[in-house]
Structure formats: structure tokens, C-alpha cells
Amino acid sequence: METGASHSLPTIPVMLTVNGERHRFELHPWVTLLDLLRGPLQLTGTKKGCDQGQCGACTVLIDGERINSCLKLAASLDGAEITTIEGLGTPENMHPLQKAFLDHDAYQCGYCTPGQICSAAGLLAEGHARSRAEIRELMSGNLCRCGAYTNIVDAVEEVLGHQAALREAAE
């Protein structure tokens, strides 16, 4: 699959695993991961907000690390594993963060929610957040123009608490 305006310009072969499915692409070097996800792959849960890495609406997980997909050139990711909001859970089998966001009304208009949830999933995997203040600080790269920050922190804190309880029970 080729993405770009001109077929006469050179392309780069790229193999990506997106939400568990392997894909092979022939990409122009300027195609961002965000444009690849929203275009050819039709994964439109990842939002284009500022296209400058300032809002976090396009946050996805690349090899488990939260990244602004608008800043990442897709051709630089050969062999990477990408997880988008569509890959975290389904309506029938939601990721704990998706359920917590619903339970805490942490989505308001919903535009930033996919990026917020992917960022929170990365934050939880990193294991650095231990308090509300740390959650707020570590989620500060994701803007919510509706101002649902308290509810977002409540949702992340709930899942963080469940994870801690599971760790304690396993010990």
C-alpha cells in the first residue's frame, strides 16, 4: 500500500504491527504515523488535534510507550508494535481505563478521550504514578478543552488502585 501524493518519488518498505495485525506498507518518508492510522488503516479513533505535538489527542502506544503520533514518521517505525484506542478494548470487553472513563464521566465531548486513555495506559505501564498529583503531572501532555481533568484523574486513580490491590493480593 502506498501513501503519498506522487508515485514517482521513492518509498520505504515498512512492516508494522497495529493492534495485533501485521501490515506491510510502501511509504513516503514524510508520512506521519497519525496520517497512516487515520488514512489507509481507517483507525479514526486517534484524533488530529494540533498536528504539532502539543495537545496529546493523537497519543498512541508504540512498543508500549506513549507517543504523539503526529510527530512520529511512520517510516522510522519499521518492526514496531502500535496500539491505538481501537486495540485497547472493545465495547463488549473494555479495557479497565475505558470502563473507568465511562464510570467517572471523564470523556465530556470525547475528542481528547482516545489520546487520554492511551496516555493513561502508558502511564500505568510505566509505574511512576503513585498519587493524584503525579497522575496530573504525568498526564499533563494531554489537553482536555472541556476541563474534565478531575474526572480523568479520578478514572486513572481508580485503575491505579485496582492494579495496586491486585499486586498486593498476589504477594
N, C-alpha and C positions, 0 to 999 in steps of 0.2 A: 504494500500500500504506500502510495506516495502522497506526501502532503506538502503543498507549496504552490506558488503561482506559476513557476516555469519548469517544464520538464527537461529543458536543455541544461540546467545548472546541475552540478554534481550533488549526489545524495550520499547519505551514510547509512549502511545497514545497522539496524538496532534491534535487539531482542529484549523485550520487557515482559515481566510477569505482572499483570494488572488484575488485582482481586482474584488471584489464584489461576488465571488463564494466561498462557504464554501467547505472545503476539510478536510477529516479525514485521518490521517497517523498513522502508527506504525513506529517510527523512532529510529534508534540507537542514543545514546546520543551525538555522535561526529559529526553528520551530520550538516553542516552549512546551513543557510538559502540560501546562494548563490547556493550551490550544490543541494538543494531541488528544487529551482526555475528552474535552468538550466537542471536538470536531469528529475525526474519524471513529473514535471509540464510543461517541454519543453518551458519555458519562457526564451528564449535566448537573449532577449534584454539587460538584466542585464549582464554586462561583468565581466569576471575574469581577473583582471589585475595583481596585485601584490600578492593577496591572503594573505596580511599582514596588510590591513587597511591603507595603505599609499598613494594610488592613487585615490580612490574615484570612480573608474569605476563601482563598484558594488553597488553604493548607491541606496537605495530604501526608501520608506516611511513605517515606522512601527507605526501604530496608529497616523499617521500624522507627525511623527518625522523622519528626515533624518538620516539614519544609514548605515554603511558599512556592507552589508550582508555577507561578507566573515568572519567577526568577530563575528557574532551572531549565536549561536547554535539554530537550529530550534526547538528543544525540549523545549527550555526555553520560547517559544513564544505562548504557548497554549492560545487560545482565541484572539490572536492579529489579527489586520486588516493590511494586507500588500498591498501596491500599488507599482507596478513596472511601467516601461515606457509603457508597453502594456496596463496598466489600466488607464493611464492619458488621452489618447485620441486615436482616430482612424484617418486614412488618410482622411476620409470623415468629421470628426468632431474633429479637432486637438485642443489640449489644447493650450491656448494662448502662453505658453512658446515654445511649439513645432513650432507654426507658426512664432514666433519671431526669433527662432534659424534659421529657413529657410530664413526668410527675411533678416537677418543680416549675412548670411554665417558663422554662429557660430559653424559649425559642422566639417569642414575640412575633416579629414579621417573618422570621425564618431564613432570611437571606444569609446571615453570617453563620447559621447553625451548623452546616456541614463542616466548615472550617473550624468552628469552635469545638465540635465533637472530635474531629481528627486531632486537633491540637491537644485536647484533654486526654485522648487515648495515648498520645506520645508522652505527655506529661506523666501520666500514671506509670507507663512503662519505664520512664527514666528513674522513677523512685525518689525524686528530690523533694517533692511537696509533702510537708507534714502538718501544715496549718493553713487556715483561711488566707492569711497574709501571703504565704508562699504560693498558694494556688493563684491568688490575684496577680502576684508578680510574674509568675511563670506563664500565665495566660495573657500577659499584657500586650503581646504582639497580635492579638486578635481583638479587633474593634467590634462593638455592638452599637450601632447608631440608635437603637431603640432604648438602650440603657438597661438591659436585663442582667447586668453584671452580678448583682446579688443572687439572682436565681441561678445563674450559670455556676457561680461558686458553690451554691447550695447543692447543685446536681453533682458537681465534681467531688465535693466533700463527701457526699453520700456514698459514691462508688469507692472513694479512697477508704472510707470507714469500713465498707464491706470487705475490701481487699485485706485490710489490716486484721479484721476479725477472722478471716479465713486463714491468714498466716499464723495467727495465734492458736487457732484450733488445730492446725497441723503440727504445731510444736509439742 
